[in-house]
Amino acid sequence: MQTVEFLTAAARAGRYAALPLLLLCAAAVPTGCDSPTEVKKGALVRTVCEGNGIPGRYIFFWDGRDDDRKTVAAGSYQCFLEAENGDVYAIDLTALDGTRGIRADTLGTDTSYWLHIPTEPALYSLSPSIPEPFYNRDGTNIPFEISGTGYVRVRIHRKR
């Protein structure tokens, strides 16, 4: 994806400090129940975001850990983006056990984080992760776009 190439180039050039880092969700919004698509998903591994989003292009670096901060096992996972309008997007993720010795994130952090690039996308979208497959101790980048302000939920599930 072009965004990731841009971020990688910016990081190599030392200019990443000027890129805006924002939290996607200002506040968690309790839903009280899962969506109708929840029954089709495997066990929840990580809640990436749940709340009101800001329009733009995002890259979430997933450090390969679950909500309890434990490294996930090798295997198949799915990431779901659910928008306020009812649209649901999904990508498959494949975790390999171990490390290549190089973290997959573009900015060199040690934990999961968000990178927000302000744009005006026309649609919600969830792009394939980079790299895919990924080593569970190196992590992977999950790019997606949010087209307007409103509720959004992004979660990673173990694939059935």
C-alpha positions as CSV (number, residue, x, y, z in Angstrom):
1,M,0.0,0.0,0.0
2,Q,1.3,3.5,-0.9
3,T,0.7,4.8,2.7
4,V,3.1,2.2,4.2
5,E,5.7,2.9,1.6
6,F,5.5,6.6,2.5
7,L,5.7,5.9,6.2
8,T,8.7,3.6,5.7
9,A,10.5,6.2,3.6
10,A,9.7,8.9,6.2
11,A,11.0,6.8,9.1
12,R,14.2,6.0,7.2
13,A,14.7,9.7,6.6
14,G,14.1,10.6,10.3
15,R,11.1,12.7,9.5
16,Y,8.5,10.5,11.2
17,A,8.5,12.8,14.3
18,A,6.5,15.4,12.3
19,L,3.8,12.9,11.4
20,P,0.6,13.4,13.5
21,L,0.0,10.6,15.9
22,L,-3.6,10.5,17.2
23,L,-5.7,8.1,19.0
24,L,-8.4,6.9,16.8
25,C,-11.0,6.5,19.5
26,A,-11.2,9.3,22.0
27,A,-13.4,7.3,24.4
28,A,-14.6,3.7,24.5
29,V,-18.3,3.2,23.9
30,P,-19.8,0.3,25.7
31,T,-22.2,-1.5,23.4
32,G,-23.9,-3.9,25.9
33,C,-24.0,-6.7,23.3
34,D,-22.1,-7.9,20.3
35,S,-23.1,-7.3,16.7
36,P,-25.0,-9.8,14.7
37,T,-21.8,-10.8,12.9
38,E,-20.1,-11.7,16.2
39,V,-21.5,-15.2,16.1
40,K,-19.5,-15.9,12.9
41,K,-16.2,-14.9,14.4
42,G,-13.7,-17.0,16.4
43,A,-12.5,-16.1,19.9
44,L,-11.7,-12.4,20.5
45,V,-8.0,-11.8,20.8
46,R,-7.6,-8.0,20.7
47,T,-9.9,-5.0,20.7
48,V,-8.1,-2.5,18.6
49,C,-10.6,0.3,18.8
50,E,-14.2,0.8,19.8
51,G,-15.6,4.4,19.7
52,N,-16.0,7.4,17.6
53,G,-13.5,7.7,14.7
54,I,-12.0,10.7,13.0
55,P,-12.0,10.6,9.1
56,G,-8.7,9.6,7.6
57,R,-6.3,6.9,6.7
58,Y,-4.9,4.8,9.6
59,I,-2.2,2.3,10.2
60,F,-2.5,0.2,13.3
61,F,0.7,-1.6,14.3
62,W,-0.3,-4.8,16.0
63,D,2.5,-6.0,18.2
64,G,1.3,-9.6,18.0
65,R,-0.2,-9.5,21.6
66,D,-3.6,-10.2,22.9
67,D,-5.6,-7.9,25.3
68,D,-3.8,-9.5,28.2
69,R,-0.4,-8.5,26.6
70,K,0.5,-12.1,25.9
71,T,2.1,-13.0,22.5
72,V,-0.4,-14.8,20.3
73,A,0.1,-18.4,19.2
74,A,1.0,-19.2,15.6
75,G,-2.1,-19.6,13.5
76,S,-4.9,-17.9,11.5
77,Y,-6.5,-14.7,12.7
78,Q,-9.0,-12.3,11.2
79,C,-9.3,-8.5,11.7
80,F,-12.8,-7.0,11.4
81,L,-13.7,-3.3,10.9
82,E,-17.4,-2.6,11.7
83,A,-18.7,0.8,10.8
84,E,-21.7,2.7,12.2
85,N,-23.6,2.3,8.9
86,G,-23.5,-1.5,9.4
87,D,-20.7,-2.3,6.9
88,V,-18.3,-5.0,8.0
89,Y,-14.9,-5.5,6.5
90,A,-12.5,-8.4,7.2
91,I,-9.0,-9.5,6.4
92,D,-7.1,-12.7,7.2
93,L,-3.9,-12.6,9.2
94,T,-1.4,-15.4,9.6
95,A,0.9,-15.5,12.6
96,L,4.1,-17.5,12.4
97,D,5.9,-18.5,15.6
98,G,9.1,-16.5,16.4
99,T,10.8,-13.5,15.0
100,R,12.9,-12.4,12.0
101,G,14.7,-10.0,14.4
102,I,13.2,-7.0,12.7
103,R,10.0,-5.4,14.1
104,A,7.4,-4.8,11.4
105,D,6.3,-1.3,12.6
106,T,7.4,1.6,10.6
107,L,8.2,4.0,13.5
108,G,10.3,1.7,15.7
109,T,8.1,1.5,18.8
110,D,7.9,-1.4,21.1
111,T,4.1,-1.6,21.5
112,S,1.0,-1.3,19.4
113,Y,0.1,2.2,18.3
114,W,-1.9,4.3,15.8
115,L,-0.7,6.4,12.9
116,H,-3.3,8.8,11.5
117,I,-3.0,10.5,8.1
118,P,-5.7,13.1,7.7
119,T,-7.5,12.5,4.4
120,E,-11.1,12.5,3.2
121,P,-11.7,8.9,2.1
122,A,-14.9,8.2,0.3
123,L,-15.5,4.8,1.8
124,Y,-14.6,2.7,4.8
125,S,-11.9,0.1,3.9
126,L,-9.6,-2.4,5.5
127,S,-6.5,-3.4,3.5
128,P,-4.3,-6.5,3.8
129,S,-1.8,-6.4,6.6
130,I,1.9,-5.8,5.9
131,P,3.8,-8.1,6.2
132,E,1.5,-11.1,5.6
133,P,2.2,-13.6,7.0
134,F,4.0,-12.1,10.0
135,Y,6.1,-13.4,12.9
136,N,4.1,-13.1,16.1
137,R,7.0,-11.4,18.0
138,D,7.6,-8.9,15.1
139,G,4.0,-7.8,14.6
140,T,2.2,-6.5,11.5
141,N,0.8,-3.2,10.2
142,I,-3.0,-3.1,9.5
143,P,-4.0,-0.2,7.2
144,F,-7.6,1.0,7.0
145,E,-9.7,4.1,6.2
146,I,-12.6,5.8,7.9
147,S,-14.8,7.9,5.7
148,G,-16.6,10.0,8.4
149,T,-17.0,10.7,12.0
150,G,-19.0,8.1,13.8
151,Y,-18.8,4.8,15.7
152,V,-16.3,2.3,14.5
153,R,-15.0,-1.0,16.0
154,V,-11.9,-2.9,15.0
155,R,-11.1,-6.2,16.5
156,I,-8.8,-9.2,15.9
157,H,-10.2,-12.7,16.4
158,R,-8.7,-16.2,16.3
159,K,-9.9,-17.7,13.0
160,R,-12.2,-20.8,13.5
